[in-house]
């Protein structure tokens, strides 16, 4: 990110270091929020109930999906996009 800001400053004379870092921070906060919400949505779909001592199978399946399926899907998507750039 800093290299991009340096390149823009050299090419145009504009110092965008603060803007680029603020944009990166904003993007990280949004993606963290969406990721946390997605976990919550999966738990709701699985009928998770924190007051129960033993969770139903549907909740356990959603927890397994969140821990194993979601990272696999993201990694597969990143690998696909790296192999087929726009």
C-alpha positions as CSV (number, residue, x, y, z in Angstrom):
1,X,0.0,0.0,0.0
2,X,2.8,2.4,0.9
3,X,4.5,1.6,-2.5
4,X,1.4,2.6,-4.3
5,X,1.2,5.9,-2.5
6,X,4.8,6.5,-3.3
7,X,4.3,5.8,-6.9
8,X,1.3,8.1,-7.1
9,X,3.3,10.9,-5.4
10,X,6.2,10.5,-7.9
11,X,3.9,10.4,-10.9
12,X,1.4,13.2,-10.0
13,X,2.8,15.0,-7.0
14,X,-0.2,14.1,-4.9
15,X,0.4,12.6,-1.4
16,X,-2.3,10.0,-0.9
17,X,-0.6,8.1,1.9
18,X,-3.3,9.0,4.5
19,X,-6.2,8.4,2.1
20,X,-4.8,5.0,1.1
21,X,-4.2,3.9,4.7
22,X,-7.7,5.1,5.7
23,X,-9.3,3.2,2.8
24,X,-7.4,0.0,3.7
25,X,-8.5,0.3,7.3
26,X,-12.1,1.0,6.3
27,X,-12.1,-2.1,4.0
28,X,-10.7,-4.3,6.8
29,X,-13.4,-3.1,9.2
30,X,-16.2,-3.7,6.8
31,X,-14.9,-7.2,5.9
32,X,-14.5,-8.1,9.6
33,X,-18.1,-7.0,10.2
34,X,-19.4,-9.0,7.3
35,X,-17.4,-12.1,8.3
36,X,-18.8,-11.9,11.9
37,X,-22.3,-11.4,10.6
38,X,-22.0,-14.4,8.3
39,X,-21.0,-16.6,11.2
40,X,-24.1,-15.3,13.1
41,X,-26.3,-16.0,10.1
42,X,-25.0,-19.6,9.8
43,X,-25.7,-20.1,13.5
44,X,-29.2,-18.8,13.1
45,X,-29.8,-21.0,10.1
46,X,-28.6,-24.0,12.1
47,X,-31.0,-23.2,15.0
48,X,-28.2,-22.6,17.5
49,X,-29.5,-21.9,21.0
50,X,-26.9,-20.8,23.6
51,X,-29.2,-21.8,26.4
52,X,-29.2,-25.5,25.4
53,X,-26.6,-27.8,27.0
54,X,-26.6,-30.0,23.9
55,X,-27.0,-28.4,20.5
56,X,-29.2,-29.9,17.7
57,X,-27.4,-31.7,14.8
58,X,-28.3,-28.8,12.5
59,X,-26.4,-26.3,14.7
60,X,-23.4,-28.7,14.9
61,X,-23.4,-29.0,11.1
62,X,-23.4,-25.3,10.7
63,X,-20.6,-24.9,13.1
64,X,-18.6,-27.5,11.1
65,X,-19.4,-25.6,7.9
66,X,-18.2,-22.4,9.4
67,X,-14.9,-23.9,10.5
68,X,-14.2,-26.1,7.5
69,X,-16.4,-25.2,4.6
70,X,-16.1,-21.4,4.7
71,X,-12.3,-21.2,4.6
72,X,-12.2,-23.8,1.9
73,X,-14.7,-21.8,-0.2
74,X,-12.7,-18.6,0.3
75,X,-9.4,-20.3,-0.5
76,X,-10.9,-21.9,-3.7
77,X,-12.3,-18.6,-4.8
78,X,-8.9,-16.9,-4.3
79,X,-7.1,-19.7,-6.2
80,X,-9.6,-19.4,-9.0
81,X,-9.3,-15.6,-9.3
82,X,-5.5,-15.9,-9.2
83,X,-5.6,-18.4,-12.1
84,X,-8.2,-16.4,-14.1
85,X,-7.4,-12.7,-13.7
86,X,-9.9,-10.2,-15.1
